[in-house]
Amino acid sequence: MSDDAQSASFERDIKPLFRERDRESMKALFDLWSYDDVRSNSQQILGVLKDGAMPCDGAWPTAQVDLFERWTETGMNA
């Protein structure tokens, strides 16, 4: 993962955070491996990540939530 928030990208840094099981459980609403879907739903995703409600089998480590949040705040590069 990139430590530089300015260069964080969906393909390299964000998409790998979502496991196949996360993708499958959310597919009815949106595709976590789709840049457009994650970008469009980024605030909703961030909210449940911060609440620890996603993924359903345990909260992400703080560093991963922070990376996702920085990505949303720095232009959501593909």
Secondary structure, DSSP 8 states (H G I E B T S, - for coil): --S-GGG--IIIIIGGGS-HHHHHHHTTT--TT-HHHHHHTHHHHHHHHHHT-SSTTS---HHHHHHHHHHHHTT---
